[in-house]
Amino acid sequence: MSTKSDISVAIVEPNGGYGGMDYYDLGLCRGLLAAGCRVALYTCDETLVPKTPGLHFHPYYKRVFGRGNRWLRAIRYIRGSLASLAMTILSGERILHFHLGPGSIPELLLVAMSKLLGKKIVITVHDVESFAPSAVVNRSVIAHVYRLADRLVVHNLASKRELIEKLGMPADTICIVPHGNYISSVISMPESADAKRSLGIGESRRVILFFGQIKDVKGLDLLIDAIPAVACEIPDVTLLIAGRPWKSDFTHYEARMAKLGILSRCILHIRFIPNAEVARYFAAADVVVLPYRRIYQSGVLLMAMSYRKPVVVSDLQGMTELVTNLQNGYVFALGTKDALSNQLIRALRDEQERELIATRAFKYVSENHDWMQIGRSTREIYLSILSA
């Protein structure tokens, strides 16, 4: 039977600081270290060197992301993967814990190679299916590689059901471990008035925030369509959009705003928002909106709740597993513009209710999405496969 000192794990997550996954990676690593595991993180060179005692840090994925030549970046990815695998052998890491979306060929080859080397494999499946217009790898290939894993980890019941129903994964290989909160990142929250001034927003304006990577499935078009009705009831409303597009052209959103005559009440920061700037966006917000049409789990949702900001979310199962209407957030019917505008109007009209809901949300993520508990739960998964 393995003991704490026997558990040596490599967390392989190449996106890191490029894709905004660095907070997630480090939260999990710290939780695992606190649970007594020996932990190494293999990630990209855009991740800042963590100040985490005991963590072995390997930024082997160098210059993999961005706009450079696609084939050159693929070669660099493969080189980073081979370097990572070599180090796991030298370091004696018995478990390789991968963090994957719906799969790309280099990622899936990396898993297969690791299995051939006799490693125990855990895969956290963040997105069961791709949100890209066309998937890179078909379902059958993804399913084959997932079956190589000793355990699959998902963040909620909705993802588990999809893995079973769409990819035919055995239920007993799938473990649900929540996504961690962002409370430890909320170190110095600026005053709302200061944050608004720094973003060019009047102090008296009521701010709706849409934050994070802009994907077509996230329903920004629906939010834009809802703003005119909100503005009729809340004349001082401002829509703040902060994030960079992903496989999408932002100009059609701007054209939509212009057509509806709301450009003057929109503040657009269409770029990647560095960690050091995140707090002021949430400090400026009166409400954070996630009008998503498809999602498996949202880091932005947990971030908003960790920042004590009320959220308005669509009634996707991935959302409603965390958010209960008028208890710790506002929920509206998926894809329904009028329902969204009505919830926004209610939230912006009643400051006392907003604050109560935000307080409950913070309590919820504090108690149910703690990284230390996540570390202990993940350690139990490792123990189960080492002792099998």
Contacts in CASP RR format, 6 or more apart in sequence:
PFRMAT RR
TARGET T0000
AUTHOR 0000-0000-0000
METHOD contacts of the structure
MODEL  1
MSTKSDISVAIVEPNGGYGGMDYYDLGLCRGLLAAGCRVALYTCDETLVP
KTPGLHFHPYYKRVFGRGNRWLRAIRYIRGSLASLAMTILSGERILHFHL
GPGSIPELLLVAMSKLLGKKIVITVHDVESFAPSAVVNRSVIAHVYRLAD
RLVVHNLASKRELIEKLGMPADTICIVPHGNYISSVISMPESADAKRSLG
IGESRRVILFFGQIKDVKGLDLLIDAIPAVACEIPDVTLLIAGRPWKSDF
THYEARMAKLGILSRCILHIRFIPNAEVARYFAAADVVVLPYRRIYQSGV
LLMAMSYRKPVVVSDLQGMTELVTNLQNGYVFALGTKDALSNQLIRALRD
EQERELIATRAFKYVSENHDWMQIGRSTREIYLSILSA
1 387 0 8 1.000
2 382 0 8 1.000
2 383 0 8 1.000
2 386 0 8 1.000
2 387 0 8 1.000
4 35 0 8 1.000
4 36 0 8 1.000
4 37 0 8 1.000
4 379 0 8 1.000
5 36 0 8 1.000
5 38 0 8 1.000
6 94 0 8 1.000
6 386 0 8 1.000
7 36 0 8 1.000
7 37 0 8 1.000
7 38 0 8 1.000
7 94 0 8 1.000
7 95 0 8 1.000
7 379 0 8 1.000
7 382 0 8 1.000
7 383 0 8 1.000
7 386 0 8 1.000
8 37 0 8 1.000
8 38 0 8 1.000
8 40 0 8 1.000
8 91 0 8 1.000
8 92 0 8 1.000
8 93 0 8 1.000
8 94 0 8 1.000
8 95 0 8 1.000
9 32 0 8 1.000
9 37 0 8 1.000
9 38 0 8 1.000
9 39 0 8 1.000
9 40 0 8 1.000
9 93 0 8 1.000
9 94 0 8 1.000
9 95 0 8 1.000
9 96 0 8 1.000
9 97 0 8 1.000
9 382 0 8 1.000
10 40 0 8 1.000
10 41 0 8 1.000
10 42 0 8 1.000
10 84 0 8 1.000
10 88 0 8 1.000
10 91 0 8 1.000
10 93 0 8 1.000
10 95 0 8 1.000
10 96 0 8 1.000
10 97 0 8 1.000
11 25 0 8 1.000
11 28 0 8 1.000
11 29 0 8 1.000
11 32 0 8 1.000
11 39 0 8 1.000
11 40 0 8 1.000
11 41 0 8 1.000
11 42 0 8 1.000
11 43 0 8 1.000
11 97 0 8 1.000
11 99 0 8 1.000
12 42 0 8 1.000
12 43 0 8 1.000
12 84 0 8 1.000
12 96 0 8 1.000
12 97 0 8 1.000
12 98 0 8 1.000
12 99 0 8 1.000
12 110 0 8 1.000
13 21 0 8 1.000
13 24 0 8 1.000
13 25 0 8 1.000
13 41 0 8 1.000
13 42 0 8 1.000
13 43 0 8 1.000
13 98 0 8 1.000
13 99 0 8 1.000
14 42 0 8 1.000
14 43 0 8 1.000
14 44 0 8 1.000
14 61 0 8 1.000
14 64 0 8 1.000
14 77 0 8 1.000
15 21 0 8 1.000
15 43 0 8 1.000
15 44 0 8 1.000
15 65 0 8 1.000
15 99 0 8 1.000
16 22 0 8 1.000
16 25 0 8 1.000
16 43 0 8 1.000
16 44 0 8 1.000
16 46 0 8 1.000
16 47 0 8 1.000
17 43 0 8 1.000
17 44 0 8 1.000
17 46 0 8 1.000
17 47 0 8 1.000
17 48 0 8 1.000
18 44 0 8 1.000
18 46 0 8 1.000
18 47 0 8 1.000
18 64 0 8 1.000
18 65 0 8 1.000
18 66 0 8 1.000
19 65 0 8 1.000
21 43 0 8 1.000
21 99 0 8 1.000
22 43 0 8 1.000
22 47 0 8 1.000
22 48 0 8 1.000
22 275 0 8 1.000
23 182 0 8 1.000
23 185 0 8 1.000
23 275 0 8 1.000
24 99 0 8 1.000
24 179 0 8 1.000
24 180 0 8 1.000
24 299 0 8 1.000
25 41 0 8 1.000
25 43 0 8 1.000
25 47 0 8 1.000
25 99 0 8 1.000
26 41 0 8 1.000
26 50 0 8 1.000
26 52 0 8 1.000
26 55 0 8 1.000
27 180 0 8 1.000
27 184 0 8 1.000
27 371 0 8 1.000
27 374 0 8 1.000
28 371 0 8 1.000
28 374 0 8 1.000
28 375 0 8 1.000
28 378 0 8 1.000
29 39 0 8 1.000
29 41 0 8 1.000
29 50 0 8 1.000
29 52 0 8 1.000
29 55 0 8 1.000
30 52 0 8 1.000
30 55 0 8 1.000
30 371 0 8 1.000
31 371 0 8 1.000
31 372 0 8 1.000
31 374 0 8 1.000
31 375 0 8 1.000
31 376 0 8 1.000
31 378 0 8 1.000
32 39 0 8 1.000
32 375 0 8 1.000
32 378 0 8 1.000
32 379 0 8 1.000
33 39 0 8 1.000
33 52 0 8 1.000
33 53 0 8 1.000
33 54 0 8 1.000
33 55 0 8 1.000
34 372 0 8 1.000
34 375 0 8 1.000
35 372 0 8 1.000
35 375 0 8 1.000
35 376 0 8 1.000
35 378 0 8 1.000
35 379 0 8 1.000
36 379 0 8 1.000
37 379 0 8 1.000
37 382 0 8 1.000
38 56 0 8 1.000
38 93 0 8 1.000
39 54 0 8 1.000
39 55 0 8 1.000
39 56 0 8 1.000
40 55 0 8 1.000
40 56 0 8 1.000
40 57 0 8 1.000
40 58 0 8 1.000
40 87 0 8 1.000
40 88 0 8 1.000
40 91 0 8 1.000
40 93 0 8 1.000
41 50 0 8 1.000
41 55 0 8 1.000
41 56 0 8 1.000
41 57 0 8 1.000
41 58 0 8 1.000
42 58 0 8 1.000
42 60 0 8 1.000
42 61 0 8 1.000
42 84 0 8 1.000
42 87 0 8 1.000
42 88 0 8 1.000
43 57 0 8 1.000
43 58 0 8 1.000
43 59 0 8 1.000
43 60 0 8 1.000
43 61 0 8 1.000
44 59 0 8 1.000
44 61 0 8 1.000
44 62 0 8 1.000
44 64 0 8 1.000
44 65 0 8 1.000
45 59 0 8 1.000
45 61 0 8 1.000
45 62 0 8 1.000
45 63 0 8 1.000
46 65 0 8 1.000
47 59 0 8 1.000
49 57 0 8 1.000
49 59 0 8 1.000
50 57 0 8 1.000
56 91 0 8 1.000
58 83 0 8 1.000
58 84 0 8 1.000
58 87 0 8 1.000
60 80 0 8 1.000
60 83 0 8 1.000
60 84 0 8 1.000
60 87 0 8 1.000
61 76 0 8 1.000
61 77 0 8 1.000
61 80 0 8 1.000
61 81 0 8 1.000
61 84 0 8 1.000
62 76 0 8 1.000
62 80 0 8 1.000
63 73 0 8 1.000
63 76 0 8 1.000
64 73 0 8 1.000
64 76 0 8 1.000
64 77 0 8 1.000
64 80 0 8 1.000
65 73 0 8 1.000
66 73 0 8 1.000
74 106 0 8 1.000
77 106 0 8 1.000
78 106 0 8 1.000
81 106 0 8 1.000
81 109 0 8 1.000
81 110 0 8 1.000
81 113 0 8 1.000
85 110 0 8 1.000
85 113 0 8 1.000
85 114 0 8 1.000
85 117 0 8 1.000
88 96 0 8 1.000
88 114 0 8 1.000
88 119 0 8 1.000
89 117 0 8 1.000
93 119 0 8 1.000
94 119 0 8 1.000
94 120 0 8 1.000
94 386 0 8 1.000
95 119 0 8 1.000
95 120 0 8 1.000
95 121 0 8 1.000
95 122 0 8 1.000
95 382 0 8 1.000
95 385 0 8 1.000
95 386 0 8 1.000
96 114 0 8 1.000
96 119 0 8 1.000
96 120 0 8 1.000
96 121 0 8 1.000
96 122 0 8 1.000
97 122 0 8 1.000
97 123 0 8 1.000
97 124 0 8 1.000
97 378 0 8 1.000
98 107 0 8 1.000
98 110 0 8 1.000
98 111 0 8 1.000
98 114 0 8 1.000
98 121 0 8 1.000
98 122 0 8 1.000
98 123 0 8 1.000
98 124 0 8 1.000
99 123 0 8 1.000
99 124 0 8 1.000
99 126 0 8 1.000
100 107 0 8 1.000
100 111 0 8 1.000
100 123 0 8 1.000
100 124 0 8 1.000
100 125 0 8 1.000
100 126 0 8 1.000
101 107 0 8 1.000
101 125 0 8 1.000
101 126 0 8 1.000
101 127 0 8 1.000
101 130 0 8 1.000
102 127 0 8 1.000
102 128 0 8 1.000
102 129 0 8 1.000
102 130 0 8 1.000
102 135 0 8 1.000
102 136 0 8 1.000
102 137 0 8 1.000
102 142 0 8 1.000
103 130 0 8 1.000
103 136 0 8 1.000
103 137 0 8 1.000
103 142 0 8 1.000
103 145 0 8 1.000
104 136 0 8 1.000
104 137 0 8 1.000
105 136 0 8 1.000
105 137 0 8 1.000
108 137 0 8 1.000
108 141 0 8 1.000
108 142 0 8 1.000
108 145 0 8 1.000
111 121 0 8 1.000
111 123 0 8 1.000
111 145 0 8 1.000
111 148 0 8 1.000
111 149 0 8 1.000
112 145 0 8 1.000
112 148 0 8 1.000
114 121 0 8 1.000
115 121 0 8 1.000
115 148 0 8 1.000
120 150 0 8 1.000
120 382 0 8 1.000
120 385 0 8 1.000
120 386 0 8 1.000
121 148 0 8 1.000
121 149 0 8 1.000
121 150 0 8 1.000
121 151 0 8 1.000
122 149 0 8 1.000
122 150 0 8 1.000
122 151 0 8 1.000
122 152 0 8 1.000
122 153 0 8 1.000
122 381 0 8 1.000
122 382 0 8 1.000
122 385 0 8 1.000
123 146 0 8 1.000
123 149 0 8 1.000
123 151 0 8 1.000
123 152 0 8 1.000
123 153 0 8 1.000
124 152 0 8 1.000
124 153 0 8 1.000
124 154 0 8 1.000
124 177 0 8 1.000
125 146 0 8 1.000
125 152 0 8 1.000
125 153 0 8 1.000
125 154 0 8 1.000
125 159 0 8 1.000
125 163 0 8 1.000
126 155 0 8 1.000
126 296 0 8 1.000
126 297 0 8 1.000
127 296 0 8 1.000
128 154 0 8 1.000
128 159 0 8 1.000
128 162 0 8 1.000
128 163 0 8 1.000
128 166 0 8 1.000
128 167 0 8 1.000
128 296 0 8 1.000
129 135 0 8 1.000
129 162 0 8 1.000
129 166 0 8 1.000
130 136 0 8 1.000
131 215 0 8 1.000
131 216 0 8 1.000
131 217 0 8 1.000
131 294 0 8 1.000
132 247 0 8 1.000
133 247 0 8 1.000
139 166 0 8 1.000
139 167 0 8 1.000
142 167 0 8 1.000
143 167 0 8 1.000
143 168 0 8 1.000
143 169 0 8 1.000
146 152 0 8 1.000
146 163 0 8 1.000
146 167 0 8 1.000
146 169 0 8 1.000
147 169 0 8 1.000
149 173 0 8 1.000
150 173 0 8 1.000
150 385 0 8 1.000
150 388 0 8 1.000
151 173 0 8 1.000
151 174 0 8 1.000
151 175 0 8 1.000
151 381 0 8 1.000
151 384 0 8 1.000
151 385 0 8 1.000
152 163 0 8 1.000
152 169 0 8 1.000
152 173 0 8 1.000
152 174 0 8 1.000
152 175 0 8 1.000
153 174 0 8 1.000
153 175 0 8 1.000
153 176 0 8 1.000
153 177 0 8 1.000
153 378 0 8 1.000
153 381 0 8 1.000
154 160 0 8 1.000
154 163 0 8 1.000
154 174 0 8 1.000
154 175 0 8 1.000
154 176 0 8 1.000
154 177 0 8 1.000
154 296 0 8 1.000
155 176 0 8 1.000
155 177 0 8 1.000
155 178 0 8 1.000
155 179 0 8 1.000
155 296 0 8 1.000
155 297 0 8 1.000
156 176 0 8 1.000
156 178 0 8 1.000
156 296 0 8 1.000
156 297 0 8 1.000
156 317 0 8 1.000
156 318 0 8 1.000
156 321 0 8 1.000
156 322 0 8 1.000
157 176 0 8 1.000
157 317 0 8 1.000
157 321 0 8 1.000
158 296 0 8 1.000
158 316 0 8 1.000
158 317 0 8 1.000
158 318 0 8 1.000
158 321 0 8 1.000
159 296 0 8 1.000
159 297 0 8 1.000
159 318 0 8 1.000
160 171 0 8 1.000
160 174 0 8 1.000
160 176 0 8 1.000
162 296 0 8 1.000
163 169 0 8 1.000
163 174 0 8 1.000
164 170 0 8 1.000
164 171 0 8 1.000
164 174 0 8 1.000
175 381 0 8 1.000
177 374 0 8 1.000
177 377 0 8 1.000
177 378 0 8 1.000
177 381 0 8 1.000
178 368 0 8 1.000
178 369 0 8 1.000
178 374 0 8 1.000
179 297 0 8 1.000
179 299 0 8 1.000
179 302 0 8 1.000
179 369 0 8 1.000
180 302 0 8 1.000
180 365 0 8 1.000
180 369 0 8 1.000
180 370 0 8 1.000
180 371 0 8 1.000
180 374 0 8 1.000
181 302 0 8 1.000
181 305 0 8 1.000
181 306 0 8 1.000
181 365 0 8 1.000
181 366 0 8 1.000
181 369 0 8 1.000
181 370 0 8 1.000
181 371 0 8 1.000
182 299 0 8 1.000
182 302 0 8 1.000
182 303 0 8 1.000
182 306 0 8 1.000
182 307 0 8 1.000
183 306 0 8 1.000
183 362 0 8 1.000
183 365 0 8 1.000
183 366 0 8 1.000
184 371 0 8 1.000
185 275 0 8 1.000
185 278 0 8 1.000
185 303 0 8 1.000
185 306 0 8 1.000
186 279 0 8 1.000
186 306 0 8 1.000
186 307 0 8 1.000
187 279 0 8 1.000
188 279 0 8 1.000
189 279 0 8 1.000
189 282 0 8 1.000
189 283 0 8 1.000
189 307 0 8 1.000
190 198 0 8 1.000
190 279 0 8 1.000
190 280 0 8 1.000
190 283 0 8 1.000
191 283 0 8 1.000
192 203 0 8 1.000
192 283 0 8 1.000
192 284 0 8 1.000
193 203 0 8 1.000
194 280 0 8 1.000
194 283 0 8 1.000
195 279 0 8 1.000
195 280 0 8 1.000
195 281 0 8 1.000
195 283 0 8 1.000
195 284 0 8 1.000
196 202 0 8 1.000
196 203 0 8 1.000
196 205 0 8 1.000
196 207 0 8 1.000
196 284 0 8 1.000
197 203 0 8 1.000
198 280 0 8 1.000
198 284 0 8 1.000
199 240 0 8 1.000
199 267 0 8 1.000
199 269 0 8 1.000
199 280 0 8 1.000
199 281 0 8 1.000
199 284 0 8 1.000
200 267 0 8 1.000
201 207 0 8 1.000
201 238 0 8 1.000
201 240 0 8 1.000
201 267 0 8 1.000
201 284 0 8 1.000
202 238 0 8 1.000
204 236 0 8 1.000
205 236 0 8 1.000
205 237 0 8 1.000
205 238 0 8 1.000
206 234 0 8 1.000
206 236 0 8 1.000
206 237 0 8 1.000
206 238 0 8 1.000
206 286 0 8 1.000
206 348 0 8 1.000
207 237 0 8 1.000
207 238 0 8 1.000
207 239 0 8 1.000
207 240 0 8 1.000
207 284 0 8 1.000
207 285 0 8 1.000
207 286 0 8 1.000
207 287 0 8 1.000
208 223 0 8 1.000
208 227 0 8 1.000
208 230 0 8 1.000
208 237 0 8 1.000
208 238 0 8 1.000
208 239 0 8 1.000
208 240 0 8 1.000
208 285 0 8 1.000
208 286 0 8 1.000
208 287 0 8 1.000
208 288 0 8 1.000
208 289 0 8 1.000
208 344 0 8 1.000
208 348 0 8 1.000
209 240 0 8 1.000
209 242 0 8 1.000
209 281 0 8 1.000
209 282 0 8 1.000
209 284 0 8 1.000
209 285 0 8 1.000
209 287 0 8 1.000
209 288 0 8 1.000
209 289 0 8 1.000
209 304 0 8 1.000
209 309 0 8 1.000
210 220 0 8 1.000
210 223 0 8 1.000
210 239 0 8 1.000
210 240 0 8 1.000
210 241 0 8 1.000
210 242 0 8 1.000
210 288 0 8 1.000
210 289 0 8 1.000
211 242 0 8 1.000
211 243 0 8 1.000
211 273 0 8 1.000
211 281 0 8 1.000
211 282 0 8 1.000
211 285 0 8 1.000
211 288 0 8 1.000
211 300 0 8 1.000
211 303 0 8 1.000
211 304 0 8 1.000
212 242 0 8 1.000
212 243 0 8 1.000
212 244 0 8 1.000
212 273 0 8 1.000
212 300 0 8 1.000
213 243 0 8 1.000
213 244 0 8 1.000
213 245 0 8 1.000
213 246 0 8 1.000
214 220 0 8 1.000
214 241 0 8 1.000
214 243 0 8 1.000
214 244 0 8 1.000
214 245 0 8 1.000
214 246 0 8 1.000
214 248 0 8 1.000
214 250 0 8 1.000
214 253 0 8 1.000
214 270 0 8 1.000
215 245 0 8 1.000
215 246 0 8 1.000
215 247 0 8 1.000
215 248 0 8 1.000
216 247 0 8 1.000
216 248 0 8 1.000
217 292 0 8 1.000
217 293 0 8 1.000
217 294 0 8 1.000
217 295 0 8 1.000
218 290 0 8 1.000
218 291 0 8 1.000
218 292 0 8 1.000
218 293 0 8 1.000
218 295 0 8 1.000
219 291 0 8 1.000
219 292 0 8 1.000
219 293 0 8 1.000
219 335 0 8 1.000
220 241 0 8 1.000
220 253 0 8 1.000
220 291 0 8 1.000
221 253 0 8 1.000
221 256 0 8 1.000
222 291 0 8 1.000
222 293 0 8 1.000
222 335 0 8 1.000
222 337 0 8 1.000
222 340 0 8 1.000
223 239 0 8 1.000
223 289 0 8 1.000
223 291 0 8 1.000
223 340 0 8 1.000
224 239 0 8 1.000
224 253 0 8 1.000
224 256 0 8 1.000
224 257 0 8 1.000
224 260 0 8 1.000
224 262 0 8 1.000
225 256 0 8 1.000
225 260 0 8 1.000
225 337 0 8 1.000
226 291 0 8 1.000
226 337 0 8 1.000
226 338 0 8 1.000
226 340 0 8 1.000
226 341 0 8 1.000
226 344 0 8 1.000
227 237 0 8 1.000
227 239 0 8 1.000
227 260 0 8 1.000
227 262 0 8 1.000
227 265 0 8 1.000
227 266 0 8 1.000
227 341 0 8 1.000
228 260 0 8 1.000
228 261 0 8 1.000
228 262 0 8 1.000
229 337 0 8 1.000
229 338 0 8 1.000
229 341 0 8 1.000
229 345 0 8 1.000
230 237 0 8 1.000
230 341 0 8 1.000
230 344 0 8 1.000
230 345 0 8 1.000
230 348 0 8 1.000
231 237 0 8 1.000
231 262 0 8 1.000
231 265 0 8 1.000
233 345 0 8 1.000
233 349 0 8 1.000
234 344 0 8 1.000
234 345 0 8 1.000
234 348 0 8 1.000
234 349 0 8 1.000
237 265 0 8 1.000
237 348 0 8 1.000
238 265 0 8 1.000
238 266 0 8 1.000
238 267 0 8 1.000
239 262 0 8 1.000
239 265 0 8 1.000
239 266 0 8 1.000
239 267 0 8 1.000
240 266 0 8 1.000
240 267 0 8 1.000
240 269 0 8 1.000
240 281 0 8 1.000
240 284 0 8 1.000
240 285 0 8 1.000
241 253 0 8 1.000
241 266 0 8 1.000
241 267 0 8 1.000
241 268 0 8 1.000
241 269 0 8 1.000
241 270 0 8 1.000
242 269 0 8 1.000
242 273 0 8 1.000
242 281 0 8 1.000
243 269 0 8 1.000
243 270 0 8 1.000
243 271 0 8 1.000
243 272 0 8 1.000
243 273 0 8 1.000
244 270 0 8 1.000
244 271 0 8 1.000
244 272 0 8 1.000
245 270 0 8 1.000
250 270 0 8 1.000
254 263 0 8 1.000
254 268 0 8 1.000
257 263 0 8 1.000
257 266 0 8 1.000
269 281 0 8 1.000
273 281 0 8 1.000
278 303 0 8 1.000
279 307 0 8 1.000
282 288 0 8 1.000
282 303 0 8 1.000
282 304 0 8 1.000
282 307 0 8 1.000
282 309 0 8 1.000
283 307 0 8 1.000
285 304 0 8 1.000
285 309 0 8 1.000
286 310 0 8 1.000
286 347 0 8 1.000
286 348 0 8 1.000
286 354 0 8 1.000
287 309 0 8 1.000
287 310 0 8 1.000
287 311 0 8 1.000
287 312 0 8 1.000
287 330 0 8 1.000
287 344 0 8 1.000
287 347 0 8 1.000
287 348 0 8 1.000
287 354 0 8 1.000
288 300 0 8 1.000
288 304 0 8 1.000
288 309 0 8 1.000
288 310 0 8 1.000
288 311 0 8 1.000
288 312 0 8 1.000
289 311 0 8 1.000
289 312 0 8 1.000
289 313 0 8 1.000
289 340 0 8 1.000
289 344 0 8 1.000
290 298 0 8 1.000
290 300 0 8 1.000
290 301 0 8 1.000
290 304 0 8 1.000
290 311 0 8 1.000
290 312 0 8 1.000
290 313 0 8 1.000
290 314 0 8 1.000
290 319 0 8 1.000
291 312 0 8 1.000
291 313 0 8 1.000
291 314 0 8 1.000
291 332 0 8 1.000
291 335 0 8 1.000
291 340 0 8 1.000
292 298 0 8 1.000
292 313 0 8 1.000
292 314 0 8 1.000
292 316 0 8 1.000
292 319 0 8 1.000
293 314 0 8 1.000
293 316 0 8 1.000
293 334 0 8 1.000
293 335 0 8 1.000
294 316 0 8 1.000
295 316 0 8 1.000
295 318 0 8 1.000
295 319 0 8 1.000
296 318 0 8 1.000
297 318 0 8 1.000
298 318 0 8 1.000
298 319 0 8 1.000
301 311 0 8 1.000
301 313 0 8 1.000
301 319 0 8 1.000
301 322 0 8 1.000
301 323 0 8 1.000
302 322 0 8 1.000
302 365 0 8 1.000
302 369 0 8 1.000
304 310 0 8 1.000
304 311 0 8 1.000
304 361 0 8 1.000
305 311 0 8 1.000
305 322 0 8 1.000
305 328 0 8 1.000
305 358 0 8 1.000
305 361 0 8 1.000
305 362 0 8 1.000
305 364 0 8 1.000
305 365 0 8 1.000
306 362 0 8 1.000
306 365 0 8 1.000
308 358 0 8 1.000
308 359 0 8 1.000
308 361 0 8 1.000
308 362 0 8 1.000
309 358 0 8 1.000
309 361 0 8 1.000
310 329 0 8 1.000
310 330 0 8 1.000
310 347 0 8 1.000
310 354 0 8 1.000
310 355 0 8 1.000
310 357 0 8 1.000
310 358 0 8 1.000
310 361 0 8 1.000
311 323 0 8 1.000
311 329 0 8 1.000
311 330 0 8 1.000
311 361 0 8 1.000
312 329 0 8 1.000
312 330 0 8 1.000
312 331 0 8 1.000
312 332 0 8 1.000
312 340 0 8 1.000
312 343 0 8 1.000
312 344 0 8 1.000
312 347 0 8 1.000
313 319 0 8 1.000
313 320 0 8 1.000
313 323 0 8 1.000
313 329 0 8 1.000
313 330 0 8 1.000
313 331 0 8 1.000
313 332 0 8 1.000
314 331 0 8 1.000
314 332 0 8 1.000
314 333 0 8 1.000
314 334 0 8 1.000
314 335 0 8 1.000
314 340 0 8 1.000
315 331 0 8 1.000
315 332 0 8 1.000
315 333 0 8 1.000
315 334 0 8 1.000
316 334 0 8 1.000
319 331 0 8 1.000
320 331 0 8 1.000
322 328 0 8 1.000
322 364 0 8 1.000
322 365 0 8 1.000
323 329 0 8 1.000
323 331 0 8 1.000
323 361 0 8 1.000
324 331 0 8 1.000
325 331 0 8 1.000
326 353 0 8 1.000
326 357 0 8 1.000
327 357 0 8 1.000
327 360 0 8 1.000
328 357 0 8 1.000
328 360 0 8 1.000
328 361 0 8 1.000
328 363 0 8 1.000
328 364 0 8 1.000
329 357 0 8 1.000
329 360 0 8 1.000
329 361 0 8 1.000
330 343 0 8 1.000
330 346 0 8 1.000
330 347 0 8 1.000
330 357 0 8 1.000
331 343 0 8 1.000
332 339 0 8 1.000
332 340 0 8 1.000
332 342 0 8 1.000
332 343 0 8 1.000
333 339 0 8 1.000
346 353 0 8 1.000
347 353 0 8 1.000
347 354 0 8 1.000
348 354 0 8 1.000
END
